[in-house]
Amino acid sequence: MKRRLWRAGLMLIVAVLVTPMPASGAKGPALSDEEEVYKQLELFEHALSIVRSDYVEQPKAEHLIYGALKGMLATLDPHSQFLDPESYNELKVDTEGQFGGLGIEITVKDDLLTIISPIDDTPAYHAGLLAGDRIVKIDGELTRDITVNDAVKKLRGKPNTKVTLTILREGEATLKDVTLERAIIKIQSVREATVIDDHDHIAYVRLSDFREKTAEDLAAAIDQLKSQAMGGLILDLRNNPGGLLDVAVSVAELFLDRSQVIVSTKGRLRNQNQELRARIDGPIRDVPLVVLINEGSASASEIVAGAVQDHHRGIVLGTKSYGKASVQTIFPLKDGSALRLTTSKYFTPSGRLIEGKGIPPDVEVPFERPHEDAKPKGPQIDELFDQIKAGKSPSATPAPDKKLQDSQIVRAVDLLKGIKVYQAQEKATAVN
């Protein structure tokens, strides 16, 4: 036994000694980037050969290469990933709008697995999980240093099976376990489209995400609302984790004039630098608009909110958005796997970087759910007009529809009413 240990120690010493080392204080010529890559590839090949020859069990070549690729992509940023064939297929199913799981969008933030937002009407939503919650454990296993790809594999599973998440919530001192039952997640991007104020014809539309048919479904919903004499629109992007870039552009252009910049992308390569503009005159570009955002609004949601804000097309209301605005391009590989690589970052029409910063609202209103028996308070329409004329932000009044049970929607209704009063007054002044 001692001889074996001695031989192992000798082999280790020899392995170290045969590695060429530069002379102390000596500096060779600087290597080009390509030469540096080849030098490091030699190091990788050396390490790979040692693992294959001396590891305690015969490792599979695929496992070694896949593991190396996962590690390489994980060193770049939280959104770049190596996708094995199974994970790549899951991604394709995800964007088509139906998959099995819990209904949460996740990322790695500050080295912790973090919920971007729960998706409406899913197990995660009904369990009360919130944007910003940290998932410390999955079924008792710590998630420290876990990749998003590996986390998704653990979270998804057969419908009706259960998984327990250990959650750390900001502002709370203790961890709590939440057990959820997996289900088939069917995504309908347009969650609600209705007139919520019959007197002023104020409409409300909620988007849960940005998928292949989102823009088409939203345009159909808007046509229906226009037939009801829509006089103002609340576009609710709260807890919307985003989705496809081209869909975000198609949604934003519904509200803008032709050729207005919606978003620009900037990367290392020239072909990654794009300026995406509205291709049409939006069918409701003149309808008063309020966009609702919060800390769960990310990616494509931030593109739409940023375009509306920069073009002064409407009022962005709520709390600052998440700040996830980088472009991931999928590069399929020949064995059915793929690279999901961050290739550029989003910028608003005025050139503001969204990544890591988010979109600040024009009117900051924290979310509050009032008691149903709360008595109506707040100014009447005449008072609203006086406040707007004086340059003040109107104070909240309760919405007439009993479904409106949160302060942000109530405030959005107030603002749209005030805008309509102001526009009517301006029109009357122009006529006189």
QUITA-V785069 format. One record per pair of residues at least 4 apart in sequence whose ideal C-beta (glycine too) atoms are under 8 Angstrom apart, sorted by the first residue. I is the first residue (numbers start at 1). J is the second residue. Records with the same first field share a line. If there is no record, write none. Layout:
# QUITA-V785069
I->J / J
This chain:
# QUITA-V785069
1->5
2->6
3->7
4->8
5->9
6->10
7->11
8->12
9->13
10->14
11->15
12->16
13->17
14->18
15->19 / 50
22->26 / 27 / 28
31->35 / 36 / 39
32->36
33->37
34->38
35->39
36->40
37->41
38->42
39->43
40->44
41->45
42->46
43->47
44->48 / 68
45->49
46->50
47->51
48->52 / 64 / 68
49->53
50->54
51->55 / 59 / 64
52->59 / 61 / 64
55->59
59->63 / 64
60->64
61->65
62->66
63->67
64->68
65->69
66->70 / 82 / 84 / 337
67->71
68->72
69->73 / 82 / 337 / 339
70->74 / 81 / 82 / 147 / 149
71->75
72->76 / 82
73->80 / 81 / 82 / 339 / 340 / 341
74->80 / 81 / 147
76->80 / 341 / 342
77->326 / 342
78->107 / 108 / 109 / 148
79->107 / 148 / 324 / 326 / 328 / 340 / 342
80->328 / 339 / 340 / 341 / 342
81->87 / 147 / 148 / 149 / 339 / 340
82->149 / 337 / 338 / 339 / 340
83->87 / 88 / 91 / 149 / 337 / 338 / 339 / 340
84->88 / 337
85->89 / 335 / 336 / 337
86->90
87->91 / 149 / 152 / 153
88->92 / 330 / 332 / 336 / 337 / 338
89->93 / 336
90->94 / 99 / 152 / 156
91->95 / 330 / 338 / 340
92->96
93->98 / 99
94->99
95->211 / 212 / 243 / 244
96->211 / 212
97->186 / 187 / 188 / 211 / 212 / 213
98->184 / 185 / 186 / 187
99->156 / 184 / 185
100->156 / 157 / 158 / 159 / 182 / 183 / 184 / 185
101->152 / 155 / 156 / 157 / 182 / 183 / 185
102->122 / 123 / 124 / 155 / 156 / 163 / 180 / 182 / 183 / 185
103->118 / 119 / 121 / 122 / 123 / 124 / 125 / 183 / 185
104->115 / 116 / 117 / 118 / 119 / 122 / 124 / 129 / 155
105->115 / 116 / 117 / 118 / 119 / 241 / 242 / 298
106->113 / 114 / 115 / 116 / 135 / 148 / 151 / 152 / 155
107->113 / 114 / 116 / 148 / 324
108->112 / 113 / 114 / 146 / 147 / 148
109->114
110->114
111->144 / 145
112->134 / 135 / 136 / 143 / 144 / 168
113->134 / 135 / 136 / 143 / 146 / 148 / 151
114->132 / 133 / 134 / 135
115->124 / 129 / 130 / 131 / 132 / 133 / 134 / 135
116->131 / 241 / 296 / 298 / 322 / 324
117->131 / 239 / 240 / 241 / 296 / 297 / 298 / 322
118->122 / 124 / 125 / 129 / 130 / 131 / 239 / 296
119->124 / 125 / 185 / 187 / 208 / 209 / 239 / 241
120->125 / 191 / 206 / 208 / 239
121->125 / 126 / 191
122->126 / 183 / 185
123->127 / 180 / 181 / 182 / 183
124->129 / 180
125->129
127->178 / 180
128->178
129->133 / 165 / 167 / 178
130->169 / 296
131->239 / 294 / 295 / 296 / 322
132->169 / 170 / 295 / 296
133->167 / 168 / 169
134->167 / 168 / 169
135->143 / 151 / 165 / 166 / 167
136->142 / 143 / 166 / 167 / 168 / 175
137->141 / 142 / 143 / 164 / 165 / 166
138->143 / 151 / 154 / 155 / 163 / 164 / 165 / 166
139->154 / 163 / 164
140->164 / 166
141->154
143->151
146->150 / 151
147->151
148->152
149->153
150->154
151->155
152->156
154->163
155->163
156->182
157->161 / 163 / 182
158->182
159->182 / 183 / 184
160->181 / 182 / 183
161->181 / 182
162->179 / 180 / 181 / 182
163->179 / 180 / 182
164->177 / 178 / 179 / 180
165->177 / 178 / 179 / 180
166->175 / 176 / 177 / 178
167->175 / 176 / 177 / 178
168->172 / 175
169->176
172->176
187->208 / 209 / 211
188->208 / 217
189->207 / 208 / 209 / 210 / 211 / 213 / 214 / 217 / 218
190->205 / 206 / 207 / 214 / 217 / 218 / 221
191->206 / 207 / 208
192->204 / 205 / 206
193->203 / 204 / 205 / 206 / 221 / 222 / 224 / 225
194->203 / 204 / 225
195->201 / 202 / 203 / 204 / 225 / 228 / 230
196->202 / 203 / 204 / 234 / 399 / 401 / 403 / 404 / 409 / 413
197->201 / 202 / 399 / 400 / 401 / 413 / 417
198->400
199->400
200->231 / 232 / 416 / 417 / 420
201->228 / 229 / 230 / 231 / 232
202->230 / 231 / 232 / 233 / 234 / 413 / 416 / 417
203->225 / 228 / 230 / 232 / 233 / 234
204->233 / 234 / 236 / 409
205->218 / 221 / 222 / 225 / 233 / 234 / 235 / 236
206->236
207->214 / 218 / 235 / 236 / 237 / 240 / 251 / 301
208->239 / 240
209->214 / 240 / 241 / 242 / 243 / 300
210->214 / 240 / 242 / 243 / 244 / 247 / 248 / 251 / 299 / 300 / 301
211->243 / 244 / 247
212->244 / 247
213->217
214->218 / 243 / 244 / 247 / 250 / 251
215->219 / 247 / 250 / 251 / 254
216->220
217->221
218->222 / 251 / 254
219->223 / 254 / 283
220->224
221->225
222->226 / 230 / 233 / 254 / 283 / 284
223->227 / 283
224->228
225->230 / 233
226->230 / 283 / 284
230->284 / 287
231->287 / 288 / 416 / 420
232->287 / 288 / 289 / 290 / 416 / 417 / 419 / 420
233->284 / 287 / 288 / 289 / 290 / 416
234->290 / 292 / 409 / 412 / 413 / 416
235->289 / 290 / 291 / 292 / 304 / 314
236->292 / 409
237->291 / 292 / 293 / 297 / 301 / 304 / 305
238->292 / 293 / 294 / 296 / 297 / 318 / 408
239->294 / 296 / 297
240->296 / 297 / 298 / 300 / 301
241->296 / 298 / 299 / 301 / 322
242->248 / 298 / 299 / 300 / 301 / 302 / 303 / 324
243->247 / 248 / 299 / 300
244->248 / 300
245->249 / 263 / 265 / 276 / 300 / 303 / 327
246->250
247->251 / 300
248->252 / 262 / 263 / 299 / 300 / 301 / 303 / 304
249->253 / 262 / 263 / 276 / 278 / 303
250->254
251->300 / 304
252->256 / 262 / 263 / 278 / 303 / 304 / 307 / 308
253->262 / 278 / 279 / 280 / 282
254->282 / 283 / 284 / 285
255->282 / 284 / 285 / 289 / 308 / 313 / 314
256->260 / 262 / 278 / 282 / 285 / 307 / 311 / 313
257->278 / 281 / 282 / 285
258->278 / 279 / 280 / 281
259->277 / 278
260->277 / 278 / 307 / 311 / 349
261->275 / 276 / 277 / 307 / 349
262->276 / 277 / 278 / 303 / 307 / 349
263->276 / 303 / 306 / 307 / 346 / 347 / 348 / 349
264->273 / 274 / 275 / 276 / 346 / 347 / 349 / 351
265->272 / 273 / 274 / 276 / 327 / 344 / 345 / 346 / 347
266->272 / 273 / 344 / 345 / 347
267->272 / 273 / 327 / 343 / 344 / 345
268->272
269->273 / 343
272->327 / 343 / 344
273->344
274->344
278->282
281->285
284->289
285->313
288->314 / 416 / 419 / 420 / 423
289->308 / 313 / 314 / 315
290->314 / 315 / 316 / 317 / 412 / 415 / 416
291->304 / 305 / 308 / 309 / 314 / 315 / 316 / 317
292->317 / 318 / 408 / 409 / 412
293->297 / 301 / 302 / 305 / 316 / 317 / 318 / 319 / 320 / 321 / 359 / 361
294->318 / 319 / 321 / 367 / 408
295->319 / 320 / 321 / 322 / 358
296->322
297->301 / 302 / 305 / 318 / 321 / 322 / 359
298->302 / 321 / 322 / 323 / 324 / 325
299->303 / 322 / 324 / 325
300->304
301->305 / 321
302->306 / 321 / 322 / 323 / 324 / 325 / 346 / 354 / 358 / 359
303->307 / 325 / 346 / 348 / 354
304->308
305->309 / 316 / 321 / 359
306->310 / 348 / 349 / 352 / 354 / 359
307->311 / 313 / 348 / 349
308->313 / 314 / 316
309->313 / 314 / 316 / 348 / 359 / 362
310->348 / 349 / 350 / 352
311->349
315->362 / 363 / 412 / 415
316->359 / 361 / 362 / 363
317->361 / 362 / 363 / 364 / 365 / 408 / 411 / 412 / 415
318->361 / 364 / 365 / 367 / 408
319->361 / 364 / 365 / 366 / 367
320->358 / 359 / 360 / 361 / 364
321->354 / 358 / 359
322->358
323->354 / 355 / 356 / 357 / 358
324->354 / 355
325->345 / 346 / 353 / 354 / 355
326->342 / 344 / 345 / 346 / 355
327->342 / 343 / 344 / 345 / 346
328->340 / 341 / 342 / 343
329->340 / 341 / 343
330->338 / 339 / 340
331->338 / 339 / 340 / 341
332->336 / 337 / 338
333->337 / 338 / 339
345->353 / 354 / 355
346->353 / 354 / 355
347->351 / 352 / 353 / 354
348->352 / 354 / 359
352->357
353->357
354->358 / 359
360->364
361->365
363->393 / 411 / 415
365->396 / 407 / 408 / 411
366->407
367->406 / 407 / 408
368->406 / 407
369->405 / 406 / 407
370->374 / 398 / 405 / 406 / 407
372->402 / 405
374->398
376->397 / 398
377->397 / 398
378->395 / 396 / 397 / 398 / 414
379->383 / 384 / 387 / 394 / 395 / 397
380->384 / 397
381->385 / 417 / 421
382->386
383->387
384->388 / 394 / 397 / 414 / 417 / 418 / 421
385->389 / 418 / 421 / 422 / 425
386->390
387->392 / 393 / 394 / 395 / 418
388->392 / 394 / 418 / 419 / 421 / 422
389->422
394->414 / 415 / 418
395->414
396->407 / 410 / 411 / 414
397->410 / 413 / 414
398->404 / 410
399->404 / 409 / 410 / 413
400->404
404->409 / 410 / 413
406->410
407->411
408->412
409->413
410->414
411->415
412->416
413->417
414->418
415->419
416->420
417->421
418->422
419->423
420->424
421->425
422->426
423->427
424->428
425->429
426->430
427->431
428->432
